Amino acid sequence: MPFLQPSDFQAILLSFKVACTATLLATPLGIGVAYLLAYTRIPGKALLEGIVNLPLVLPPVVVGYLLLVLFGRHGWIGVFLARFDIQIIFTLTGAIIASAVVGFPLLVRSVRLGMEAVDPSYRTAARTLGAGPWDAFFTITLPLSGRAVFAGMTLMFARSLGEFGATIILAGNIPGVTQTIPLAIYEYTSSPGGDQMALSLCLVSILLSFIVLLVSGAATKSLNKR
């Protein structure tokens, strides 16, 4: 696209890297948490559900600040990582963590609803035929929840593409390192004469979001036919 600068292409590529990595890394954990919330009666279940859903109601900037407190050099996790010379803040890893935390509740809620919609008699029948808990999960629950898992992954991916508040607090706005599409748009709107470039990136963001919706719809129809 001739109206985009090289730095804009970097921002687009970084957005895809962050969204894909955050979604792929969070999906196994999201499935596990959704299973705990849907089928178990563990102590503190209400507290776990509240913690998981907290990023949905907190402002993203607050989420980013809390992550900064945790992963900073004097934070609980940051002090431990510093022993291994691992830095999270102002890095691509920080951007991935911020996107994963903000989008995680959408993934869990979608997967949980899909698991709760599975007829319990299927799992009961599998258990009576000799299947263990893990066998019943991988052969009955997870396949029948496939559409919900994919829907949750799509929602989280789309949310990660548009993440701004938590990312700029934890990872900063470093071109070529942590600057994603929303951060690049913010920088253009804060600079004199950057309105046209900001509009160009907005159009790209709209196009990418529309493509994600189309792919999600097509994949859902394919799964329905199967």
C-alpha positions in Angstrom: 0.0 0.0 0.0 1.7 3.2 -1.2 0.1 5.4 1.6 1.8 3.4 4.3 5.2 4.0 5.7 7.7 1.2 6.4 7.1 1.8 10.1 3.4 1.2 9.5 4.1 -2.2 8.0 6.2 -3.0 11.0 3.3 -2.1 13.2 1.0 -4.3 11.2 3.4 -7.2 11.4 3.9 -6.7 15.2 0.1 -6.6 15.7 -0.2 -10.0 14.0 2.7 -11.4 16.0 1.3 -10.2 19.3 -2.3 -11.3 18.5 -1.3 -14.8 17.2 1.2 -15.5 20.0 -1.1 -14.3 22.8 -4.0 -16.3 21.4 -2.0 -19.5 20.9 -0.3 -19.4 24.3 -3.6 -18.5 26.1 -5.8 -21.2 24.5 -4.6 -24.3 26.4 -4.8 -22.4 29.7 -8.2 -20.9 28.7 -9.6 -24.4 28.0 -8.3 -25.7 31.4 -9.8 -22.7 33.3 -13.1 -23.0 31.4 -13.2 -26.7 32.3 -12.7 -25.9 36.0 -15.4 -23.3 36.0 -17.9 -25.5 34.0 -17.5 -28.9 35.6 -15.8 -28.7 39.0 -16.7 -27.6 42.5 -13.3 -26.5 43.7 -12.9 -24.3 46.7 -12.7 -20.6 45.8 -14.4 -21.2 42.4 -16.3 -17.8 42.7 -13.0 -16.1 43.5 -11.3 -17.7 40.5 -14.2 -16.7 38.2 -14.0 -13.1 39.5 -10.2 -12.9 38.9 -10.6 -14.3 35.4 -13.3 -11.8 34.4 -11.7 -8.8 36.2 -9.9 -7.5 33.0 -13.3 -7.2 31.4 -14.5 -4.6 33.8 -11.2 -2.8 34.7 -9.9 -0.1 32.4 -7.1 -1.4 30.3 -4.8 1.2 31.7 -5.4 -0.2 35.2 -4.7 -3.7 33.9 -1.5 -2.4 32.4 -0.4 -0.7 35.5 -1.0 -3.8 37.6 1.0 -5.8 35.2 3.8 -3.2 35.4 3.8 -3.5 39.2 4.1 -7.3 38.9 6.7 -7.4 36.2 8.7 -4.4 37.1 12.2 -4.8 38.6 10.8 -4.5 42.1 7.6 -6.4 41.4 6.8 -9.9 42.7 7.4 -11.6 39.3 10.0 -9.1 38.1 12.4 -9.7 41.0 12.3 -13.4 40.2 12.8 -12.9 36.4 15.7 -10.5 37.1 17.7 -13.3 38.5 17.7 -14.9 35.1 18.3 -11.5 33.3 14.8 -11.6 31.8 13.0 -8.3 31.1 9.3 -8.0 30.4 8.6 -4.3 30.4 9.2 -2.4 27.2 9.6 -5.6 25.2 7.6 -7.6 22.7 7.0 -10.2 25.4 5.4 -7.5 27.5 3.0 -6.6 24.6 2.1 -10.2 24.3 1.4 -10.6 28.0 -0.7 -7.5 28.1 -2.8 -8.6 25.1 -3.2 -12.1 26.6 -4.4 -10.8 29.9 -6.9 -8.4 28.4 -8.3 -11.0 25.9 -8.2 -14.0 28.2 -11.7 -13.5 29.7 -13.3 -13.5 26.3 -11.7 -16.8 25.5 -12.7 -18.4 28.8 -16.3 -17.2 28.7 -16.8 -18.5 25.2 -15.2 -21.9 25.9 -17.1 -22.3 29.1 -20.4 -21.7 27.4 -19.6 -24.3 24.8 -18.7 -26.9 27.4 -21.8 -26.2 29.5 -23.9 -26.7 26.3 -22.6 -30.3 25.9 -25.2 -32.8 26.9 -24.0 -34.4 30.2 -25.4 -37.8 29.1 -22.6 -38.0 26.5 -19.9 -37.8 29.1 -21.9 -40.2 31.4 -22.2 -42.7 28.6 -18.4 -42.5 27.9 -17.6 -43.0 31.6 -19.9 -46.1 31.9 -18.2 -47.6 28.8 -14.9 -47.4 30.7 -13.5 -44.1 29.6 -11.5 -42.2 32.2 -11.9 -38.5 32.9 -9.2 -37.4 30.5 -10.5 -39.8 27.8 -14.0 -38.4 28.1 -12.6 -34.9 28.0 -10.5 -35.3 24.8 -13.0 -37.5 23.0 -16.3 -36.0 24.0 -16.2 -32.6 25.7 -13.4 -30.9 23.7 -14.5 -32.0 20.2 -18.1 -31.0 20.9 -16.9 -27.7 22.2 -14.7 -27.1 19.1 -16.9 -24.3 17.7 -16.9 -22.5 21.1 -13.1 -22.8 21.4 -12.6 -21.4 17.9 -15.1 -18.6 18.6 -13.2 -17.7 21.8 -9.9 -17.7 19.9 -11.3 -15.4 17.3 -12.6 -13.0 19.9 -9.3 -13.0 21.7 -7.4 -12.5 18.5 -9.5 -9.6 17.5 -9.3 -8.1 20.9 -5.5 -8.4 20.8 -5.3 -6.6 17.5 -7.0 -3.6 19.1 -5.3 -3.6 22.5 -4.0 -0.2 23.5 -4.2 0.7 27.1 -2.5 -2.2 28.8 0.1 -2.5 26.1 1.3 1.1 26.2 1.7 1.0 30.0 3.6 -2.4 30.1 5.4 -2.5 26.8 5.6 1.2 25.8 5.3 2.6 22.3 8.7 1.7 20.7 8.6 1.7 16.8 9.7 -1.7 15.5 9.7 -3.3 18.9 6.4 -2.9 20.6 4.5 -0.4 18.5 1.3 -2.1 17.2 -1.4 -0.6 15.0 -3.3 1.2 17.8 -0.1 2.6 19.2 1.0 3.8 15.8 -2.4 5.5 15.3 -2.1 7.2 18.7 1.4 8.5 17.8 0.1 9.9 14.5 -2.8 11.6 16.1 -0.4 13.2 18.6 1.9 14.6 15.9 1.2 17.6 13.7 0.1 16.6 10.2 -0.3 12.9 11.1 -4.1 12.8 10.6 -3.8 11.3 7.1 -1.5 8.5 8.2 -3.7 7.8 11.2 -6.7 7.5 8.9 -4.7 5.1 6.6 -3.9 2.8 9.6 -7.5 3.1 10.8 -8.7 1.8 7.4 -6.1 -1.1 7.6 -7.4 -1.9 11.0 -11.0 -2.0 9.8 -10.0 -4.2 6.9 -8.2 -6.6 9.1 -11.0 -6.8 11.5 -13.5 -7.4 8.7 -11.3 -10.2 7.3 -11.1 -11.8 10.8 -14.9 -11.8 11.0 -15.2 -13.3 7.5 -12.8 -16.1 8.3 -14.5 -16.8 11.6 -17.9 -17.0 9.9 -16.7 -19.3 7.2 -14.9 -21.6 9.7 -18.1 -21.7 11.9 -20.2 -22.7 8.9 -17.7 -25.4 8.0 -17.7 -26.8 11.6 -21.6 -26.7 11.6 -21.7 -28.8 8.4 -19.3 -31.4 10.0 
